[in-house]
Structure formats: structure tokens, C-alpha cells
Amino acid sequence: MEPVITRAPVSYNRATWAAGLATLFANLPLLIYGLYVNIFLTTDLLTVILIVTIIGTLRNILQIFLRIPLGELSQIIGRKPLIVMGHFSYTLALFLMSIATDWKLVILSTAFIGIGMSLFWPSIFGYLGDVDIDRMGESQGRIFRQSDIGSILGAIFAFYLLDNLQFSLQELFGAIAIISFITGIVTVLLLPESLTKENRKSVDNVPKALLNSWSTMTKSLKEMSMTNQLWQVYFFHFILAFIEFTTSYYVPLIIISKGFTNADVSAIWLWSLILIFWIKPYLGRLTDRFEFVSAITVTLMITCVTVLGYVFINDFILLIGAYILVNSSILTSYIAANGETARRAPIEHRGVALGVFGVYVSLGRTTSTLVLGPIWEIFNLTTVFVFTSVLIFCLIFLLRRVINRNHNGSSLKKKLYLDFEKK
């Protein structure tokens, strides 16, 4: 018997506005953590590269084991509870950073970041799929534009507190943690639930269902990867996650290595976000119109070239331009992959499909840290960026060859998803 599929019990505009606001609030602490955790470790705590690599790997390893069970949980109890819990996990992580005096508390903080990402992202994308699957590219563009406001506010706060008030990084983490706690309360009050009771997975025992989901994670990973050719989407996103983590994890360090200050890192990020803020919904609409494989190939190629450019750019204005190009390309790829996952997944398994999606994201980021950390240790940051660009280019070329051979024709011309029914 086919499942009953009903639209979310809330209007599209209200639901996407509320989801965008929740993402805005959650992105603010996540941005501050991402920009300054490595700088804090290497400058304030004098942590060796090996510990920095371990800490960077931890949040992604956690997500490998959490994304599928928590995606399953969102299908059982609804999206809102997990979105809220994810937000407060970020808040707790920032608070721990504010009291950290050595790398041990930073490890605990990183664990909460990993847990928060596992809670938040599969649920927010499932939320958008519940609201209107046919407009998911547009709705992602809308919420990413809202999330940019969170990043812009975070960058403004960071620049002002670091440059004008001369806050230390610890004091910055503490101030943002307070703001994050307040905005989390607002999310609780304003965010409506998107998943109707008819579309929830019915279980007799929730803890038992989660344990079963965790124990059968490998099976779920395999089955969802083979459903409606989702492996193509997942592997493209593995590549994207690898290169995206390089840009978020190592770019602040290479900027500092060029002689810029902590405040300059926020300023570069801020100006790039302001300049691309208004075009993001249009990037989302583009992914609704163009074939998935071609769109994500082009954007990943652009990202590869720009990542290589970070090695040679020493000008403040050009660094802003590089950030704009990378952020636009990565966002377009993310929107395309998220939307394609939701479209290809059967409605009753959308939460699990997005959880599996998150596993591939975490695998890509974990692989990035494990591969690039030793390269940084043995060589230098320049080698990290050159190696990343060359490796990703080769992986994209290889994947395109595999897809073209499997489908007897160019994926530039031929749509790869023709049947959305469960196989």
C-alpha cells in the first residue's frame, strides 16, 4: 500500500521564512566556530598540527555514525525538535570554547558541533522537502540567503568585538554563545512543524527504532545509495564536501599566513557575503531548471580553480573576490545535491536518504582532514591547496566518465532521473 502523502500543515511562505530564520540563528555560532577554531588552537593554545587535525576530524567522524539515526528520528518525531536541539548544541559548543584553556575542552566543544550538525542539517532539508518538494531548489536559495544574514551578523560582531573592543577569541566565543542562546529561544517560539502525522514513520518504541537504525546503518547506506541512482548524488557530494571543508578549515589559516589579522578574516568573509547575498535565491532556481550532473560538475570545476587561486592571491580585494566565487559555486552545488536527494528518495524514506546524504558529507570532510592534515604537517599550506585542486579535478573527471558509460550518452544532454518510484 502506497503511503499517504500530504503537504506540510503550514503555508510555503511562512514555513520557508521560519526555516530561513532558524538557519540564520544557527549559522551565526557555526560561522564563528568555523572561522576561529583553528586560529584559536594554533595561536592562543599553541596546539601542534597533529592535535588540530584530530580535532578537525572528530566532528565529521561523529556525523558518520549519527546522521542516519537522527535522520530516521526526524521522520518519527518531526523536524522541529531536531532543528532546535541542533541549535542548542552549537550554543553549548561556543560556551565551551569560551572557557577552554587547552585542547581537551576544544575536543568536547567540537563533539557538540558534530552532534549539532547531525541534528540540524538533515532535519532542515527534510523540512523543505515536506513543505514543497517541487520548489526545493528555490526554498533552499531562500533559506541560504537568510543564513547569510546570520553569517553577516556573525562577521560584523566578530570584527567589531575583535577590532574595536579588543576582545580575545575566548571572549568572542562567550559573547556569541549568549546571543545564540537567546536566538534559540526565538526559534522554539516561531518555527512550525512541517511533517504531518500521516507522513511520519510509526514505531512502537522510539529508542529501539533508533538503535535498530544505527545497527543497520551500513544496510541503509547501501540501499539508499542504490535507490533511483542516488549513489551519483552522494558521490558528487562526497567530492564537494572534501573541497568545501578545505575552504572552511584551511582558508582562514592561509589568510593569516599572508600577514592579515584575525579581524581581517571576518572582514573578508563579511564583504563577500554582502556582495553575493541577493543572488542566492536565483542560484537555487537555476538548480531547478538544469540537469543535476552538469550543474554540479561546472560549479565544482570553478571551485577547484578558485581554491588553487588562494595560493597566489595576496590582495585584500582579490581575496574577497575569491570568497565570492567559491561561496557561490559551493552553494549552487549544495542546493543541487540536496534537492536531487529529496527528489530521488521515496517520500517515506526522505529523512533516511538525507541522513545518508549527511554520511557522505561527513566522509568527505573526514577524508579531507585525514589526507590534508599530514600534507600540512610534512609540507605546508600551499601544498594543501594545490593537492586539493588537482585531486578534485581528477575525481570529477573520473566520475563523469563512469556516469557517461553507464548511461550510454552524455549527461550534459540526458537527464539521469526518469523514474522516481521505489525500486
ChimeraX attribute file (.defattr): number of C-alpha atoms within 10 A of each C-alpha:
attribute: neighborCount
match mode: 1-to-1
recipient: residues
	/A:1	3
	/A:2	5
	/A:3	11
	/A:4	9
	/A:5	13
	/A:6	13
	/A:7	17
	/A:8	21
	/A:9	15
	/A:10	15
	/A:11	13
	/A:12	17
	/A:13	11
	/A:14	14
	/A:15	24
	/A:16	24
	/A:17	18
	/A:18	18
	/A:19	31
	/A:20	26
	/A:21	24
	/A:22	28
	/A:23	25
	/A:24	25
	/A:25	27
	/A:26	29
	/A:27	25
	/A:28	27
	/A:29	28
	/A:30	23
	/A:31	21
	/A:32	22
	/A:33	21
	/A:34	16
	/A:35	22
	/A:36	22
	/A:37	21
	/A:38	22
	/A:39	21
	/A:40	20
	/A:41	19
	/A:42	16
	/A:43	9
	/A:44	14
	/A:45	14
	/A:46	12
	/A:47	16
	/A:48	12
	/A:49	16
	/A:50	13
	/A:51	16
	/A:52	20
	/A:53	20
	/A:54	15
	/A:55	23
	/A:56	23
	/A:57	22
	/A:58	18
	/A:59	25
	/A:60	28
	/A:61	18
	/A:62	21
	/A:63	27
	/A:64	22
	/A:65	21
	/A:66	24
	/A:67	34
	/A:68	30
	/A:69	25
	/A:70	26
	/A:71	32
	/A:72	28
	/A:73	26
	/A:74	29
	/A:75	24
	/A:76	20
	/A:77	17
	/A:78	24
	/A:79	27
	/A:80	23
	/A:81	17
	/A:82	23
	/A:83	29
	/A:84	21
	/A:85	18
	/A:86	24
	/A:87	28
	/A:88	23
	/A:89	23
	/A:90	31
	/A:91	30
	/A:92	22
	/A:93	28
	/A:94	31
	/A:95	22
	/A:96	22
	/A:97	27
	/A:98	22
	/A:99	14
	/A:100	17
	/A:101	13
	/A:102	14
	/A:103	19
	/A:104	12
	/A:105	16
	/A:106	23
	/A:107	22
	/A:108	19
	/A:109	26
	/A:110	26
	/A:111	22
	/A:112	23
	/A:113	30
	/A:114	27
	/A:115	24
	/A:116	27
	/A:117	28
	/A:118	30
	/A:119	29
	/A:120	30
	/A:121	20
	/A:122	29
	/A:123	30
	/A:124	24
	/A:125	25
	/A:126	29
	/A:127	26
	/A:128	27
	/A:129	28
	/A:130	26
	/A:131	26
	/A:132	18
	/A:133	19
	/A:134	13
	/A:135	16
	/A:136	29
	/A:137	29
	/A:138	25
	/A:139	29
	/A:140	30
	/A:141	25
	/A:142	24
	/A:143	24
	/A:144	24
	/A:145	23
	/A:146	26
	/A:147	23
	/A:148	25
	/A:149	23
	/A:150	24
	/A:151	26
	/A:152	25
	/A:153	18
	/A:154	24
	/A:155	25
	/A:156	18
	/A:157	18
	/A:158	29
	/A:159	22
	/A:160	16
	/A:161	18
	/A:162	20
	/A:163	15
	/A:164	10
	/A:165	9
	/A:166	13
	/A:167	16
	/A:168	15
	/A:169	21
	/A:170	19
	/A:171	17
	/A:172	21
	/A:173	25
	/A:174	21
	/A:175	19
	/A:176	23
	/A:177	25
	/A:178	16
	/A:179	14
	/A:180	25
	/A:181	19
	/A:182	13
	/A:183	21
	/A:184	22
	/A:185	13
	/A:186	14
	/A:187	22
	/A:188	15
	/A:189	9
	/A:190	15
	/A:191	21
	/A:192	17
	/A:193	19
	/A:194	23
	/A:195	26
	/A:196	16
	/A:197	15
	/A:198	12
	/A:199	20
	/A:200	20
	/A:201	16
	/A:202	13
	/A:203	10
	/A:204	7
	/A:205	8
	/A:206	14
	/A:207	11
	/A:208	11
	/A:209	17
	/A:210	18
	/A:211	12
	/A:212	12
	/A:213	21
	/A:214	19
	/A:215	13
	/A:216	13
	/A:217	21
	/A:218	13
	/A:219	12
	/A:220	18
	/A:221	19
	/A:222	12
	/A:223	14
	/A:224	25
	/A:225	20
	/A:226	13
	/A:227	17
	/A:228	21
	/A:229	17
	/A:230	23
	/A:231	19
	/A:232	22
	/A:233	22
	/A:234	25
	/A:235	20
	/A:236	24
	/A:237	27
	/A:238	23
	/A:239	24
	/A:240	28
	/A:241	24
	/A:242	25
	/A:243	25
	/A:244	26
	/A:245	21
	/A:246	20
	/A:247	23
	/A:248	13
	/A:249	21
	/A:250	22
	/A:251	20
	/A:252	24
	/A:253	20
	/A:254	18
	/A:255	21
	/A:256	14
	/A:257	11
	/A:258	12
	/A:259	10
	/A:260	15
	/A:261	15
	/A:262	21
	/A:263	18
	/A:264	19
	/A:265	22
	/A:266	25
	/A:267	20
	/A:268	22
	/A:269	23
	/A:270	23
	/A:271	19
	/A:272	22
	/A:273	22
	/A:274	14
	/A:275	12
	/A:276	16
	/A:277	19
	/A:278	14
	/A:279	13
	/A:280	23
	/A:281	20
	/A:282	15
	/A:283	22
	/A:284	26
	/A:285	21
	/A:286	18
	/A:287	24
	/A:288	19
	/A:289	10
	/A:290	14
	/A:291	19
	/A:292	22
	/A:293	24
	/A:294	16
	/A:295	19
	/A:296	26
	/A:297	20
	/A:298	14
	/A:299	20
	/A:300	26
	/A:301	16
	/A:302	16
	/A:303	28
	/A:304	23
	/A:305	17
	/A:306	21
	/A:307	24
	/A:308	19
	/A:309	17
	/A:310	20
	/A:311	18
	/A:312	10
	/A:313	14
	/A:314	14
	/A:315	10
	/A:316	15
	/A:317	13
	/A:318	14
	/A:319	20
	/A:320	19
	/A:321	17
	/A:322	21
	/A:323	25
	/A:324	21
	/A:325	19
	/A:326	23
	/A:327	20
	/A:328	22
	/A:329	22
	/A:330	21
	/A:331	19
	/A:332	27
	/A:333	27
	/A:334	23
	/A:335	26
	/A:336	28
	/A:337	27
	/A:338	23
	/A:339	29
	/A:340	24
	/A:341	26
	/A:342	25
	/A:343	19
	/A:344	22
	/A:345	23
	/A:346	20
	/A:347	22
	/A:348	16
	/A:349	19
	/A:350	25
	/A:351	33
	/A:352	29
	/A:353	31
	/A:354	29
	/A:355	34
	/A:356	31
	/A:357	31
	/A:358	29
	/A:359	26
	/A:360	27
	/A:361	27
	/A:362	29
	/A:363	22
	/A:364	24
	/A:365	27
	/A:366	26
	/A:367	20
	/A:368	24
	/A:369	26
	/A:370	15
	/A:371	16
	/A:372	23
	/A:373	24
	/A:374	15
	/A:375	17
	/A:376	19
	/A:377	14
	/A:378	10
	/A:379	11
	/A:380	14
	/A:381	20
	/A:382	15
	/A:383	15
	/A:384	23
	/A:385	26
	/A:386	17
	/A:387	15
	/A:388	20
	/A:389	21
	/A:390	13
	/A:391	14
	/A:392	19
	/A:393	17
	/A:394	10
	/A:395	14
	/A:396	20
	/A:397	12
	/A:398	11
	/A:399	17
	/A:400	19
	/A:401	13
	/A:402	12
	/A:403	16
	/A:404	15
	/A:405	12
	/A:406	9
	/A:407	12
	/A:408	9
	/A:409	11
	/A:410	14
	/A:411	18
	/A:412	16
	/A:413	10
	/A:414	15
	/A:415	14
	/A:416	17
	/A:417	14
	/A:418	9
	/A:419	10
	/A:420	14
	/A:421	11
	/A:422	11
	/A:423	8
